[in-house]
Amino acid sequence: MNLNHLNLCVNDLYKAREFFETYFDFKFLEQKGKALIVMCDSEDFILVLSDPTAFKGGKYEPYPKAFHFGFLVDSQNQVDEVYNRLIEGGIQVEKKPYKMRGSSYGFYFVALDELLIEVSCIDYKDGKKVLNK
């Protein structure tokens, strides 16, 4: 079984579309009125961006503080590349990539007003998959 899509409520559909196209290589698939934009990545994962005011009586509900989602890349170099691309694009990232959770390397940042996003890689140990750095 694979997780095949995620619906993210965002304040600005067009700004969010541009963000995911520019920094995470998502491709636009379709737009459904002013309520939804559907995108996909190179692994056919579907990202749905939705305007929360178009649903449930037009009420916006903020995400819980601990809510976040992450992008897993293959190497520390790729983590650094994403970090540098974000910085060059004017996206504020408070902390540079660092060792986290033992064998992971990555960083967190807030984008699109309130979405907490993680970018990281994991190099396994004990004879298991060790990723190139």
C-alpha distance (Angstrom), angle and dihedral (degrees) to the residues before:
residue distance angle dihedral
M1 . . .
N2 3.79 . .
L3 3.75 130.7 .
N4 3.79 100.6 -120.5
H5 3.80 107.3 -179.0
L6 3.77 146.9 15.0
N7 3.78 127.4 -158.6
L8 3.80 112.7 -147.7
C9 3.76 120.1 -169.6
V10 3.79 109.2 -142.0
N11 3.78 134.5 178.7
D12 3.81 94.9 -132.1
L13 3.81 118.7 30.9
Y14 3.80 95.3 -166.5
K15 3.79 95.0 47.2
A16 3.83 89.7 48.6
R17 3.81 92.0 48.3
E18 3.80 91.2 51.9
F19 3.82 91.3 46.3
F20 3.83 94.8 53.1
E21 3.82 92.3 42.7
T22 3.80 93.5 48.7
Y23 3.79 102.8 41.3
F24 3.80 105.6 23.9
D25 3.82 103.6 29.4
F26 3.79 97.2 -119.4
K27 3.80 116.0 162.0
F28 3.79 125.1 -137.5
L29 3.82 113.6 -115.8
E30 3.79 105.8 170.1
Q31 3.76 147.1 -31.4
K32 3.79 124.6 -133.0
G33 3.76 107.2 -155.3
K34 3.78 114.9 -70.7
A35 3.81 92.0 -41.9
L36 3.82 107.8 69.8
I37 3.77 144.5 24.5
V38 3.79 117.2 -168.9
M39 3.82 120.1 -154.1
C40 3.79 137.1 167.7
D41 3.79 137.8 -157.8
S42 3.82 130.6 -139.5
E43 3.83 90.2 -84.9
D44 3.84 92.0 54.9
F45 3.79 92.6 -108.6
I46 3.80 108.1 155.3
L47 3.80 119.2 -134.6
V48 3.77 114.7 -167.6
L49 3.78 116.5 -164.3
S50 3.76 112.6 -161.2
D51 3.76 136.8 -175.1
P52 3.81 103.7 -128.9
T53 3.79 91.8 -154.2
A54 3.82 88.4 65.8
F55 3.82 90.8 64.2
K56 3.80 139.1 49.9
G57 3.76 96.7 21.2
G58 3.79 95.5 -47.6
K59 3.79 95.7 -71.7
Y60 3.80 120.5 145.4
E61 3.81 117.7 -143.5
P62 3.83 118.3 -167.7
Y63 3.79 120.7 -130.6
P64 3.81 117.5 -103.5
K65 3.83 113.0 -97.8
A66 3.81 93.5 -110.1
F67 3.82 94.6 49.9
H68 3.79 114.1 115.0
F69 3.77 141.2 138.0
G70 3.77 130.2 -147.3
F71 3.75 143.8 -146.4
L72 3.80 115.6 -142.4
V73 3.80 116.1 -153.0
D74 3.80 130.0 -177.2
S75 3.79 103.2 -112.6
Q76 3.77 147.6 17.1
N77 3.80 87.7 -110.0
Q78 3.80 89.9 59.7
V79 3.81 91.2 48.8
D80 3.81 88.1 52.9
E81 3.82 91.4 47.2
V82 3.81 92.2 53.8
Y83 3.81 90.6 45.6
N84 3.82 91.6 50.9
R85 3.82 92.6 46.3
L86 3.81 90.1 52.5
I87 3.82 92.7 47.9
E88 3.81 91.8 47.2
G89 3.81 88.7 50.6
G90 3.79 92.1 54.8
I91 3.81 96.1 -106.6
Q92 3.79 110.2 147.5
V93 3.80 114.1 -125.2
E94 3.78 112.4 178.4
K95 3.80 98.5 -158.7
K96 3.81 131.3 33.9
P97 3.83 118.7 -124.4
Y98 3.80 112.9 -71.1
K99 3.80 143.1 169.8
M100 3.79 108.5 -78.4
R101 3.79 134.9 176.2
G102 3.81 93.7 6.3
S103 3.79 104.8 -75.4
S104 3.81 101.0 25.9
Y105 3.78 128.7 94.9
G106 3.77 122.4 -163.6
F107 3.77 149.9 90.9
Y108 3.79 143.4 -111.8
F109 3.78 128.8 -134.9
V110 3.78 139.2 170.2
A111 3.80 118.1 -121.2
L112 3.77 138.8 169.4
D113 3.79 92.6 29.9
E114 3.79 98.9 -60.7
L115 3.82 115.6 3.7
L116 3.80 113.6 123.4
I117 3.81 108.6 -146.9
E118 3.81 129.5 -173.4
V119 3.80 126.3 -157.6
S120 3.80 114.9 -170.6
C121 3.77 149.4 141.6
I122 3.78 129.8 -146.1
D123 3.78 124.9 -146.1
Y124 3.75 108.5 -163.1
K125 3.78 121.8 -141.6
D126 3.79 138.1 -160.3
G127 3.79 95.5 63.7
K128 3.79 95.0 -48.3
K129 3.78 129.2 114.7
V130 3.81 112.1 -41.4
L131 3.76 112.4 -168.7
N132 3.78 124.5 -139.8
K133 3.76 115.6 -101.9
